[in-house]
Amino acid sequence: MARSKSSGRWLDEHFKDEFVKLAQAQGYRSRSVYKLKEVDQRDFLFKPGFRVLDLGAAPGGWSQYASQKIGKHGKIIASDILTMEEVSGVTFVQGDFTENNVILELKAQLQGKKVDLVLSDMAPNSTGMTVIDQPRAMYLAELAAETAQQHLVKGGSFFVKVFHGSGYESFYKDVSKLFQKVVARKPKASRPRSKEVYILARNFK
């Protein structure tokens, strides 16, 4: 099947992308790792020994980076609906995060212990229709926030991908009620035309 012009342009742009090339050179699984890295270098997300929950983790770039930052005494539990090749020191739970059995499995892996940081790079499969995609994206962000509320230690942090549009402002306000400091970040590796933005919430109440 011949590629469409739009998909051809995307592939061309992808392989010329500086962050794609950098990820390949540095052994990371995805360009998105540089979104996390930029915010970490600015806001100091990680400390050695941290316990981290990584939602929407596949193909594993964020887990790779987090594992390097928290060291051998830390712990990462990652989850995604897609498969993910093993990352050293990371426990992976595969399944749909909107389904209760996956949430229960994550709880089981946590063994009743709280985490210091919840990461969420979850996004729905795009239909190209904003009226469908935006509510789905906000629903995933809300699920991630609920998970953070349940499993973060007091003073913990939450870093989540959202998209500007319907529901964004109310989500930001709701998260602000749970944390002492909330800011929005747009990393350089986030393509300018994308509506994605990351909310960083610090000091869980």
N, CA, C and O of each residue as an XYZ file, in Angstrom:
820
protein
N       0.847     -1.202      0.000
C       0.000      0.000      0.000
C       0.877      1.245      0.000
O       1.796      1.355      0.811
N       0.605      2.168     -0.889
C       1.392      3.396     -0.987
C       1.115      4.300      0.210
O      -0.017      4.385      0.685
N       2.150      4.970      0.689
C       1.978      5.895      1.801
C       1.272      7.157      1.325
O       1.454      7.595      0.189
N       0.469      7.731      2.202
C      -0.155      9.007      1.888
C       0.900     10.098      1.955
O       1.974      9.903      2.525
N       0.584     11.258      1.363
C       1.525     12.377      1.407
C       1.785     12.825      2.838
O       2.911     13.166      3.198
N       0.722     12.821      3.658
C       0.871     13.280      5.045
C       1.754     12.333      5.842
O       2.593     12.781      6.624
N       1.576     11.010      5.652
C       2.395     10.056      6.394
C       3.843     10.113      5.899
O       4.779      9.951      6.682
N       4.020     10.346      4.592
C       5.361     10.500      4.052
C       6.075     11.700      4.634
O       7.263     11.625      4.949
N       5.359     12.814      4.781
C       5.935     14.023      5.382
C       6.314     13.761      6.834
O       7.363     14.198      7.306
N       5.426     13.029      7.542
C       5.694     12.741      8.960
C       6.959     11.910      9.100
O       7.799     12.200      9.952
N       7.105     10.876      8.268
C       8.293     10.028      8.334
C       9.548     10.821      8.003
O      10.581     10.657      8.652
N       9.462     11.664      7.014
C      10.603     12.481      6.635
C      11.008     13.404      7.773
O      12.189     13.532      8.097
N      10.019     14.042      8.370
C      10.275     14.935      9.505
C      10.837     14.163     10.683
O      11.745     14.627     11.372
N      10.280     12.966     10.906
C      10.695     12.152     12.056
C      12.179     11.810     11.982
O      12.911     11.984     12.956
N      12.614     11.330     10.838
C      13.993     10.867     10.729
C      14.997     12.017     10.637
O      16.196     11.810     10.825
N      14.514     13.226     10.350
C      15.386     14.396     10.359
C      15.401     15.081     11.729
O      16.214     15.972     11.978
N      14.508     14.664     12.598
C      14.327     15.283     13.911
C      15.597     15.149     14.753
O      16.155     14.059     14.881
N      16.047     16.275     15.327
C      17.278     16.265     16.118
C      17.163     15.370     17.343
O      18.147     14.757     17.756
N      15.968     15.288     17.930
C      15.799     14.480     19.129
C      15.724     12.988     18.804
O      16.128     12.157     19.617
N      15.209     12.644     17.622
C      15.238     11.252     17.166
C      16.687     10.814     17.002
O      17.081      9.744     17.466
N      17.471     11.650     16.338
C      18.881     11.330     16.117
C      19.635     11.238     17.440
O      20.479     10.360     17.619
N      19.329     12.139     18.360
C      19.998     12.144     19.663
C      19.647     10.893     20.463
O      20.513     10.301     21.107
N      18.375     10.489     20.421
C      17.944      9.285     21.135
C      18.664      8.057     20.585
O      19.096      7.192     21.347
N      18.790      7.985     19.277
C      19.491      6.864     18.657
C      20.961      6.848     19.065
O      21.525      5.789     19.342
N      21.568      8.013     19.099
C      22.990      8.107     19.438
C      23.255      7.775     20.904
O      24.293      7.205     21.240
N      22.305      8.138     21.779
C      22.518      7.957     23.208
C      21.859      6.700     23.769
O      21.912      6.443     24.972
N      21.237      5.917     22.881
C      20.699      4.632     23.310
C      19.356      4.691     24.007
O      18.991      3.755     24.719
N      18.609      5.775     23.819
C      17.267      5.858     24.397
C      16.238      5.332     23.402
O      16.459      5.370     22.191
N      15.144      4.853     23.905
C      14.145      4.196     23.072
C      13.188      5.157     22.378
O      12.484      4.762     21.449
N      13.155      6.388     22.809
C      12.219      7.340     22.205
C      12.733      8.759     22.380
O      13.491      9.057     23.303
N      12.301      9.633     21.467
C      12.666     11.051     21.542
C      12.016     11.732     22.737
O      12.496     12.764     23.204
N      10.924     11.155     23.234
C      10.179     11.791     24.327
C      10.994     11.851     25.618
O      10.649     12.604     26.530
N      12.063     11.072     25.705
C      12.892     11.113     26.905
C      13.445     12.517     27.136
O      13.696     12.908     28.276
N      13.635     13.276     26.051
C      14.218     14.612     26.198
C      13.224     15.633     26.741
O      13.618     16.700     27.213
N      11.947     15.307     26.674
C      10.948     16.140     27.349
C      11.123     15.998     28.860
O      11.162     16.984     29.596
N      11.227     14.753     29.295
C      11.416     14.485     30.721
C      12.759     15.024     31.206
O      12.848     15.621     32.278
N      13.793     14.809     30.410
C      15.135     15.234     30.815
C      15.217     16.743     30.981
O      15.809     17.230     31.945
N      14.624     17.493     30.045
C      14.668     18.956     30.138
C      13.996     19.452     31.409
O      14.524     20.319     32.105
N      12.826     18.895     31.706
C      12.104     19.324     32.909
C      12.864     18.902     34.165
O      12.906     19.649     35.142
N      13.461     17.716     34.147
C      14.247     17.263     35.295
C      15.441     18.183     35.537
O      15.750     18.520     36.680
N      16.104     18.583     34.469
C      17.269     19.460     34.634
C      16.870     20.830     35.162
O      17.667     21.514     35.803
N      15.644     21.222     34.892
C      15.152     22.518     35.373
C      14.543     22.415     36.770
O      14.742     23.294     37.608
N      13.803     21.338     37.012
C      12.993     21.248     38.230
C      13.415     20.142     39.199
O      12.814     19.996     40.264
N      14.440     19.364     38.846
C      14.990     18.343     39.750
C      13.910     17.365     40.236
O      13.535     17.360     41.408
N      13.428     16.548     39.307
C      12.333     15.624     39.608
C      12.774     14.416     40.431
O      12.004     13.881     41.228
N      14.023     13.994     40.230
C      14.466     12.715     40.790
C      15.524     12.883     41.878
O      16.291     13.845     41.903
N      15.525     11.892     42.777
C      16.595     11.756     43.754
C      16.952     10.269     43.846
O      16.092      9.417     43.624
N      18.206      9.950     44.169
C      18.567      8.544     44.342
C      17.668      7.870     45.380
O      17.384      8.434     46.436
N      17.229      6.658     45.057
C      16.387      5.903     45.985
C      14.903      6.158     45.840
O      14.103      5.548     46.550
N      14.513      7.050     44.931
C      13.084      7.355     44.726
C      12.316      6.119     44.260
O      12.856      5.238     43.592
N      11.046      6.089     44.634
C      10.091      5.125     44.094
C       9.235      5.871     43.073
O       8.687      6.932     43.374
N       9.122      5.318     41.867
C       8.494      6.015     40.752
C       7.446      5.128     40.087
O       7.661      3.932     39.892
N       6.313      5.729     39.744
C       5.274      5.064     38.961
C       5.234      5.749     37.593
O       5.004      6.955     37.503
N       5.460      4.965     36.523
C       5.560      5.491     35.164
C       4.396      4.952     34.332
O       4.390      3.780     33.954
N       3.409      5.810     34.049
C       2.205      5.408     33.319
C       2.314      5.799     31.852
O       2.775      6.894     31.529
N       1.890      4.906     30.964
C       2.055      5.153     29.536
C       3.528      5.057     29.158
O       4.053      5.891     28.419
N       4.185      4.021     29.681
C       5.642      3.960     29.664
C       6.265      3.527     28.342
O       7.381      3.942     28.031
N       5.576      2.706     27.557
C       6.180      2.158     26.330
C       6.539      3.277     25.352
O       5.799      4.252     25.224
N       7.655      3.140     24.676
C       8.573      1.990     24.606
C       9.613      1.919     25.715
O      10.446      1.014     25.719
N       9.579      2.864     26.661
C      10.436      2.737     27.834
C      11.485      3.807     28.022
O      12.329      3.685     28.909
N      11.459      4.864     27.206
C      12.457      5.916     27.328
C      12.457      6.602     28.682
O      13.513      6.847     29.265
N      11.260      6.912     29.180
C      11.182      7.584     30.485
C      11.673      6.667     31.600
O      12.373      7.109     32.511
N      11.310      5.402     31.527
C      11.763      4.447     32.545
C      13.283      4.288     32.502
O      13.931      4.183     33.543
N      13.851      4.272     31.284
C      15.306      4.217     31.148
C      15.962      5.385     31.880
O      16.880      5.200     32.679
N      15.478      6.575     31.594
C      16.069      7.775     32.182
C      15.870      7.793     33.701
O      16.799      8.083     34.455
N      14.661      7.482     34.133
C      14.365      7.483     35.568
C      15.244      6.485     36.311
O      15.719      6.764     37.412
N      15.456      5.321     35.704
C      16.282      4.293     36.334
C      17.709      4.783     36.551
O      18.321      4.494     37.579
N      18.235      5.524     35.578
C      19.580      6.083     35.708
C      19.651      7.102     36.846
O      20.667      7.210     37.532
N      18.569      7.841     37.036
C      18.555      8.924     38.033
C      18.357      8.428     39.461
O      18.926      8.986     40.399
N      17.555      7.386     39.628
C      17.237      6.951     40.993
C      18.191      5.885     41.509
O      18.250      5.640     42.714
N      18.934      5.252     40.618
C      19.941      4.286     41.042
C      19.386      2.951     41.497
O      18.180      2.711     41.451
N      20.277      2.099     41.931
C      19.924      0.712     42.260
C      19.045      0.583     43.505
O      18.398     -0.445     43.704
N      19.020      1.603     44.325
C      18.203      1.535     45.538
C      16.792      2.090     45.320
O      15.953      2.026     46.219
N      16.534      2.627     44.137
C      15.191      3.096     43.808
C      14.354      1.981     43.213
O      14.818      0.853     43.044
N      13.109      2.315     42.897
C      12.205      1.327     42.310
C      11.281      2.022     41.315
O      10.754      3.101     41.584
N      11.094      1.381     40.158
C      10.175      1.905     39.147
C       9.166      0.823     38.789
O       9.527     -0.317     38.498
N       7.901      1.203     38.818
C       6.837      0.343     38.313
C       6.234      1.065     37.118
O       5.751      2.190     37.239
N       6.267      0.409     35.962
C       5.814      1.017     34.714
C       4.612      0.257     34.172
O       4.431     -0.931     34.441
N       3.788      0.976     33.393
C       2.595      0.349     32.822
C       2.277      0.948     31.462
O       2.474      2.140     31.230
N       1.781      0.100     30.567
C       1.307      0.576     29.273
C       0.420     -0.496     28.659
O       0.538     -1.679     28.979
N      -0.469     -0.064     27.775
C      -1.320     -1.004     27.053
C      -0.497     -1.772     26.005
O      -0.867     -2.875     25.602
N       0.614     -1.179     25.575
C       1.514     -1.803     24.608
C       2.579     -2.623     25.326
O       2.812     -2.448     26.522
N       3.221     -3.519     24.583
C       4.329     -4.272     25.157
C       5.541     -3.352     25.306
O       5.662     -2.342     24.613
N       6.425     -3.720     26.214
C       7.636     -2.944     26.427
C       8.776     -3.891     26.738
O       8.670     -4.729     27.633
N       9.866     -3.759     25.998
C      11.031     -4.579     26.282
C      11.544     -4.265     27.687
O      11.403     -3.150     28.190
N      12.137     -5.275     28.296
C      12.592     -5.152     29.674
C      13.594     -4.009     29.838
O      14.489     -3.812     29.016
N      13.411     -3.271     30.918
C      14.361     -2.248     31.334
C      14.902     -2.675     32.686
O      14.132     -2.988     33.594
N      16.192     -2.691     32.824
C      16.808     -3.142     34.066
C      16.286     -2.348     35.260
O      16.285     -1.117     35.245
N      15.848     -3.057     36.285
C      15.364     -2.422     37.498
C      13.933     -1.932     37.450
O      13.464     -1.294     38.392
N      13.219     -2.227     36.345
C      11.847     -1.747     36.173
C      10.874     -2.920     36.146
O      11.073     -3.888     35.412
N       9.830     -2.823     36.946
C       8.751     -3.807     36.936
C       7.671     -3.304     35.997
O       7.185     -2.183     36.149
N       7.288     -4.133     35.021
C       6.341     -3.691     34.003
C       5.017     -4.429     34.112
O       4.982     -5.653     34.242
N       3.918     -3.662     34.057
C       2.560     -4.210     34.067
C       1.906     -3.823     32.745
O       1.697     -2.640     32.479
N       1.582     -4.814     31.918
C       0.955     -4.508     30.636
C      -0.558     -4.603     30.737
O      -1.098     -5.527     31.345
N      -1.230     -3.638     30.136
C      -2.685     -3.661     30.121
C      -3.265     -2.259     29.970
O      -2.546     -1.260     30.007
N      -4.566     -2.214     29.801
C      -5.308     -0.967     29.622
C      -5.531     -0.314     30.976
O      -6.215     -0.862     31.839
N      -4.942      0.871     31.151
C      -5.011      1.544     32.450
C      -6.429      1.969     32.817
O      -6.689      2.302     33.974
N      -7.341      1.963     31.866
C      -8.737      2.297     32.184
C      -9.480      1.104     32.767
O     -10.623      1.237     33.203
N      -8.833     -0.073     32.776
C      -9.482     -1.282     33.298
C      -9.024     -1.562     34.722
O      -7.852     -1.391     35.055
N      -9.955     -1.990     35.549
C      -9.713     -2.154     36.979
C      -8.637     -3.188     37.289
O      -7.892     -3.032     38.257
N      -8.545     -4.251     36.471
C      -7.567     -5.305     36.782
C      -6.132     -4.794     36.676
O      -5.255     -5.258     37.406
N      -5.886     -3.845     35.775
C      -4.549     -3.260     35.648
C      -4.237     -2.387     36.858
O      -3.129     -2.433     37.393
N      -5.198     -1.606     37.281
C      -5.020     -0.760     38.466
C      -4.749     -1.609     39.703
O      -3.915     -1.258     40.537
N      -5.462     -2.729     39.815
C      -5.255     -3.639     40.949
C      -3.870     -4.270     40.907
O      -3.238     -4.447     41.949
N      -3.393     -4.611     39.707
C      -2.058     -5.194     39.579
C      -0.976     -4.191     39.959
O       0.016     -4.554     40.592
N      -1.163     -2.941     39.577
C      -0.217     -1.906     39.979
C      -0.192     -1.755     41.500
O       0.873     -1.621     42.104
N      -1.362     -1.779     42.102
C      -1.439     -1.695     43.567
C      -0.708     -2.863     44.217
O      -0.016     -2.698     45.221
N      -0.872     -4.043     43.629
C      -0.211     -5.230     44.167
C       1.311     -5.088     44.086
O       2.028     -5.461     45.014
N       1.792     -4.547     42.972
C       3.226     -4.366     42.799
C       3.792     -3.319     43.765
O       4.953     -3.398     44.166
N       2.978     -2.359     44.126
C       3.410     -1.329     45.072
C       3.536     -1.869     46.496
O       4.239     -1.299     47.329
N       2.843     -2.976     46.759
C       2.925     -3.652     48.063
C       2.606     -2.723     49.231
O       3.213     -2.806     50.299
N       1.638     -1.839     49.000
C       1.195     -0.952     50.075
C       2.108      0.225     50.345
O       1.855      1.014     51.255
N       3.176      0.351     49.558
C       4.124      1.447     49.775
C       3.791      2.628     48.860
O       3.300      2.446     47.745
N       4.059      3.809     49.337
C       3.818      5.022     48.559
C       4.988      5.289     47.609
O       6.077      4.737     47.770
N       4.741      6.138     46.625
C       5.800      6.509     45.683
C       6.116      7.992     45.821
O       5.306      8.774     46.319
N       7.303      8.359     45.372
C       7.751      9.750     45.455
C       7.344     10.569     44.240
O       7.229     11.793     44.309
N       7.125      9.867     43.108
C       6.863     10.562     41.855
C       5.975      9.709     40.962
O       6.226      8.519     40.774
N       4.935     10.327     40.416
C       4.094      9.681     39.411
C       4.295     10.404     38.086
O       4.098     11.615     37.991
N       4.686      9.652     37.073
C       4.859     10.173     35.717
C       3.737      9.634     34.844
O       3.355      8.471     34.971
N       3.213     10.460     33.969
C       2.216      9.978     33.015
C       2.415     10.635     31.655
O       2.234     11.842     31.493
N       2.793      9.809     30.683
C       2.903     10.266     29.297
C       1.789      9.622     28.465
O       1.905      9.494     27.247
N       0.710      9.220     29.142
C      -0.398      8.543     28.470
C      -1.110      9.470     27.495
O      -1.282     10.660     27.758
N      -1.517      8.908     26.372
C      -2.322      9.627     25.383
C      -3.144      8.587     24.621
O      -2.672      7.473     24.393
N      -4.359      8.939     24.228
C      -5.180      7.988     23.483
C      -4.721      7.878     22.036
O      -4.057      8.778     21.523
N      -5.070      6.784     21.381
C      -4.840      6.696     19.939
C      -5.644      7.795     19.260
O      -6.838      7.948     19.519
N      -4.997      8.552     18.399
C      -5.647      9.707     17.789
C      -6.568      9.305     16.641
O      -6.210      8.504     15.777
N      -7.767      9.888     16.661
C      -8.701      9.701     15.550
C      -8.617     10.875     14.574
O      -9.132     10.814     13.458
N      -7.950     11.952     15.025
C      -7.905     13.170     14.231
C      -9.108     14.074     14.449
O      -9.213     15.144     13.850
N     -10.025     13.625     15.325
C     -11.237     14.406     15.624
C     -11.141     14.921     17.052
O     -11.216     14.149     18.008
N     -10.974     16.231     17.190
C     -10.768     16.838     18.503
C     -11.885     16.524     19.481
O     -11.633     16.330     20.670
N     -13.126     16.473     18.989
C     -14.263     16.237     19.883
C     -14.213     14.844     20.498
O     -14.854     14.593     21.519
N     -13.461     13.945     19.892
C     -13.279     12.603     20.439
C     -11.958     12.501     21.200
O     -11.920     11.984     22.317
N     -10.886     12.989     20.600
C      -9.550     12.824     21.171
C      -9.350     13.600     22.473
O      -8.744     13.086     23.413
N      -9.859     14.841     22.536
C      -9.628     15.659     23.722
C     -10.266     15.071     24.981
O      -9.591     14.986     26.006
N     -11.540     14.660     24.950
C     -12.118     14.043     26.153
C     -11.386     12.775     26.577
O     -11.228     12.516     27.770
N     -10.941     11.987     25.605
C     -10.192     10.768     25.930
C      -8.874     11.101     26.617
O      -8.487     10.455     27.590
N      -8.193     12.114     26.099
C      -6.923     12.520     26.682
C      -7.104     13.050     28.100
O      -6.312     12.739     28.990
N      -8.139     13.844     28.305
C      -8.372     14.396     29.643
C      -8.798     13.304     30.619
O      -8.475     13.367     31.806
N      -9.515     12.311     30.124
C      -9.912     11.186     30.984
C      -8.677     10.444     31.495
O      -8.605     10.088     32.671
N      -7.705     10.212     30.605
C      -6.474      9.547     31.021
C      -5.703     10.396     32.025
O      -5.147      9.867     32.988
N      -5.666     11.699     31.807
C      -4.992     12.592     32.752
C      -5.673     12.559     34.116
O      -5.008     12.583     35.152
N      -6.997     12.505     34.108
C      -7.747     12.434     35.365
C      -7.478     11.125     36.100
O      -7.348     11.114     37.324
N      -7.395     10.017     35.355
C      -7.065      8.736     35.973
C      -5.664      8.773     36.587
O      -5.439      8.255     37.681
N      -4.729      9.392     35.867
C      -3.369      9.526     36.389
C      -3.356     10.358     37.668
O      -2.643     10.028     38.616
N      -4.142     11.433     37.698
C      -4.214     12.291     38.892
C      -4.816     11.534     40.074
O      -4.361     11.680     41.208
N      -5.835     10.729     39.804
C      -6.433      9.908     40.865
C      -5.408      8.924     41.422
O      -5.333      8.706     42.631
N      -4.624      8.336     40.527
C      -3.583      7.397     40.946
C      -2.535      8.105     41.788
O      -2.093      7.579     42.809
N      -2.142      9.287     41.364
C      -1.185     10.069     42.138
C      -1.732     10.385     43.527
O      -1.015     10.283     44.522
N      -2.984     10.761     43.586
C      -3.613     11.093     44.854
C      -3.624      9.902     45.802
O      -3.480     10.064     47.014
N      -3.794      8.713     45.251
C      -3.860      7.508     46.067
C      -2.495      7.009     46.527
O      -2.375      6.425     47.605
N      -1.462      7.239     45.707
C      -0.206      6.534     45.958
C       1.006      7.408     46.243
O       2.077      6.883     46.548
N       0.870      8.727     46.153
C       2.016      9.594     46.438
C       2.255      9.762     47.937
O       1.318      9.796     48.734
N       3.517      9.863     48.293
C       3.854     10.260     49.653
C       3.524     11.745     49.812
O       3.433     12.476     48.826
N       3.348     12.178     51.043
C       3.171     13.595     51.293
C       4.431     14.326     50.829
O       5.544     13.944     51.191
N       4.250     15.377     50.027
C       5.386     16.104     49.479
C       5.856     15.568     48.139
O       6.815     16.084     47.566
N       5.179     14.519     47.623
C       5.554     13.913     46.357
C       5.185     14.768     45.157
O       4.546     15.812     45.290
N       5.603     14.301     43.967
C       5.411     15.077     42.735
C       4.662     14.283     41.673
O       4.651     13.052     41.684
N       4.033     15.023     40.748
C       3.209     14.454     39.683
C       3.539     15.200     38.400
O       3.492     16.429     38.357
N       3.876     14.440     37.343
C       4.239     15.036     36.051
C       3.407     14.358     34.981
O       3.552     13.158     34.748
N       2.520     15.126     34.319
C       1.508     14.497     33.464
C       1.340     15.254     32.145
O       1.355     16.485     32.109
N       1.179     14.484     31.060
C       0.893     15.082     29.761
C      -0.593     15.364     29.631
O      -1.433     14.517     29.937
N      -0.903     16.572     29.169
C      -2.291     16.948     28.874
C      -2.285     17.682     27.527
O      -1.229     17.897     26.931
N      -3.452     18.052     27.071
C      -3.568     18.773     25.805
C      -4.451     19.993     26.003
O      -5.519     19.906     26.609
N      -4.003     21.127     25.492
C      -4.825     22.335     25.565
C      -6.144     22.094     24.843
O      -6.172     21.545     23.741
N      -7.227     22.509     25.474
C      -8.545     22.313     24.892
C      -9.565     22.134     25.994
O      -9.299     22.463     27.150
N     -10.719     21.620     25.650
C     -11.803     21.428     26.602
C     -11.352     20.562     27.781
O     -10.805     19.475     27.597
N     -11.588     21.062     28.981
C     -11.258     20.324     30.186
C      -9.903     20.644     30.780
O      -9.626     20.289     31.925
N      -9.054     21.313     30.013
C      -7.696     21.588     30.497
C      -7.705     22.504     31.726
O      -7.065     22.198     32.733
N      -8.422     23.614     31.644
C      -8.408     24.581     32.743
C      -8.965     23.988     34.031
O      -8.414     24.209     35.109
N     -10.048     23.242     33.920
C     -10.637     22.650     35.125
C      -9.713     21.582     35.711
O      -9.629     21.437     36.930
N      -9.018     20.832     34.843
C      -8.057     19.832     35.331
C      -6.918     20.520     36.082
O      -6.512     20.068     37.153
N      -6.410     21.603     35.522
C      -5.323     22.347     36.154
C      -5.752     22.839     37.549
O      -4.985     22.756     38.508
N      -6.978     23.346     37.643
C      -7.486     23.834     38.925
C      -7.636     22.702     39.929
O      -7.321     22.864     41.108
N      -8.120     21.552     39.458
C      -8.292     20.408     40.359
C      -6.951     19.919     40.897
O      -6.832     19.605     42.082
N      -5.947     19.855     40.033
C      -4.619     19.430     40.475
C      -4.032     20.443     41.454
O      -3.337     20.069     42.399
N      -4.312     21.722     41.225
C      -3.793     22.776     42.103
C      -4.326     22.672     43.527
O      -3.703     23.170     44.465
N      -5.464     22.034     43.686
C      -6.037     21.834     45.022
C      -5.299     20.754     45.798
O      -5.354     20.716     47.027
N      -4.604     19.870     45.073
C      -3.944     18.720     45.696
C      -2.471     18.968     46.003
O      -1.885     18.283     46.841
N      -1.869     19.956     45.317
C      -0.443     20.214     45.436
C      -0.188     21.681     45.769
O      -0.996     22.551     45.442
N       0.936     21.945     46.417
C       1.249     23.314     46.811
C       1.714     24.171     45.636
O       1.507     25.384     45.630
N       2.347     23.538     44.634
C       2.842     24.300     43.492
C       2.550     23.542     42.199
O       2.870     22.359     42.080
N       1.944     24.225     41.238
C       1.616     23.618     39.951
C       2.034     24.572     38.832
O       1.698     25.756     38.847
N       2.773     24.031     37.861
C       3.211     24.829     36.712
C       3.022     24.017     35.434
O       2.962     22.788     35.473
N       2.930     24.708     34.312
C       2.865     24.061     33.004
C       4.228     24.197     32.329
O       4.865     25.248     32.398
N       4.661     23.126     31.680
C       5.932     23.127     30.973
C       5.719     22.662     29.530
O       4.953     21.733     29.271
N       6.405     23.319     28.603
C       6.387     22.943     27.187
C       7.837     22.705     26.770
O       8.509     23.632     26.319
N       8.328     21.467     26.916
C       9.729     21.184     26.591
C      10.034     21.397     25.113
O       9.135     21.343     24.274
N      11.292     21.636     24.800
C      11.698     21.854     23.415
C      11.413     20.645     22.542
O      11.126     20.792     21.354
N      11.488     19.451     23.117
C      11.257     18.228     22.349
C       9.781     18.004     22.041
O       9.439     17.116     21.261
N       8.914     18.795     22.640
C       7.493     18.756     22.300
C       7.287     19.608     21.061
O       7.516     20.817     21.087
N       6.859     18.986     19.991
C       6.772     19.695     18.716
C       5.883     20.935     18.842
O       4.808     20.863     19.437
N       6.318     22.070     18.289
C       5.590     23.337     18.447
C       4.124     23.275     18.030
O       3.274     23.907     18.658
N       3.822     22.515     16.971
C       2.437     22.470     16.497
C       1.543     21.604     17.381
O       0.318     21.661     17.273
N       2.152     20.801     18.255
C       1.368     19.923     19.129
C       0.717     20.722     20.250
O       1.314     21.658     20.781
N      -0.489     20.356     20.602
C      -1.201     20.989     21.703
C      -0.808     20.411     23.057
O      -1.306     20.838     24.099
N       0.090     19.436     23.026
C       0.479     18.824     24.291
C       1.261     19.802     25.164
O       2.028     20.633     24.677
N       1.040     19.672     26.454
C       1.768     20.442     27.450
C       1.861     19.544     28.676
O       1.021     18.665     28.873
N       2.861     19.760     29.480
C       3.039     18.927     30.672
C       2.781     19.748     31.925
O       3.276     20.866     32.068
N       2.009     19.183     32.816
C       1.745     19.821     34.099
C       2.637     19.179     35.150
O       2.655     17.959     35.308
N       3.366     20.007     35.854
C       4.227     19.553     36.937
C       3.642     20.047     38.263
O       3.516     21.250     38.492
N       3.297     19.113     39.110
C       2.710     19.435     40.405
C       3.668     18.962     41.499
O       4.089     17.805     41.509
N       4.005     19.864     42.415
C       4.987     19.545     43.459
C       4.362     19.667     44.839
O       3.390     20.396     45.040
N       4.941     18.938     45.785
C       4.549     19.007     47.195
C       3.093     18.612     47.412
O       2.247     19.446     47.735
N       2.822     17.331     47.228
C       1.487     16.780     47.440
C       1.052     17.015     48.885
O       1.783     16.744     49.838
N      -0.164     17.529     49.002
C      -0.681     17.872     50.338
C      -1.163     16.650     51.105
O      -1.624     16.775     52.239
